[in-house]
């Protein structure tokens, strides 16, 4: 396998724990399409690389445009 991180698929429970958000918010982000996810049967999975990219896009910047985190 080339890079495990690129092919790692997370459950929504994994996403909740990694990001520190609740079940309802996680499902809301997925159902609105804000957080990219795929459905495999009854399971919803989020690609780890796409989650990392989504998190980077959510970075909070102060009014000067500089990252504050």
C-alpha positions in Angstrom: 0.0 0.0 0.0 1.4 3.4 -1.0 0.4 5.6 1.9 -1.9 4.4 4.7 -3.1 7.8 5.7 -4.4 8.5 2.2 -6.5 5.3 2.2 -7.6 5.5 5.8 -11.4 5.7 6.2 -12.9 6.8 9.5 -16.2 6.1 11.0 -18.3 9.1 12.2 -17.5 8.0 15.8 -13.8 8.3 15.0 -14.4 11.8 13.5 -16.3 12.8 16.6 -13.4 11.8 18.8 -10.7 13.3 16.6 -12.4 16.7 16.1 -14.1 16.8 19.5 -17.6 17.4 18.3 -20.9 15.6 19.1 -22.8 13.1 17.1 -25.5 15.5 16.0 -23.0 18.1 14.7 -21.0 15.3 12.9 -24.2 14.0 11.1 -25.2 17.6 10.3 -21.8 18.3 8.6 -22.1 15.1 6.5 -25.7 15.5 5.5 -25.3 19.1 4.4 -22.3 18.1 2.3 -20.0 20.4 4.3 -17.8 17.4 5.3 -17.1 15.0 2.5 -18.2 11.4 3.2 -19.2 8.3 1.5 -21.9 5.7 2.4 -21.0 2.1 2.2 -24.2 0.1 2.9 -25.4 1.5 6.2 -22.0 2.8 7.2 -20.8 6.4 6.6 -17.1 6.8 6.2 -14.8 9.9 6.0 -11.4 9.8 4.3 -8.7 10.9 6.7 -6.9 13.0 4.2 -10.2 14.8 3.2 -10.9 15.4 6.9 -7.5 16.9 7.4 -8.0 19.2 4.4 -11.4 20.2 5.7 -10.0 21.0 9.1 -7.3 23.2 7.5 -10.0 25.1 5.6 -11.8 25.7 8.8 -8.9 27.5 10.5 -9.9 30.6 12.3 -8.0 33.8 11.4 -8.1 37.1 13.2 -9.1 40.3 11.4 -5.5 40.8 10.1 -5.7 37.4 8.3 -3.1 35.7 10.6 -3.9 32.3 12.0 -4.6 32.5 15.7 -4.2 28.8 16.5 
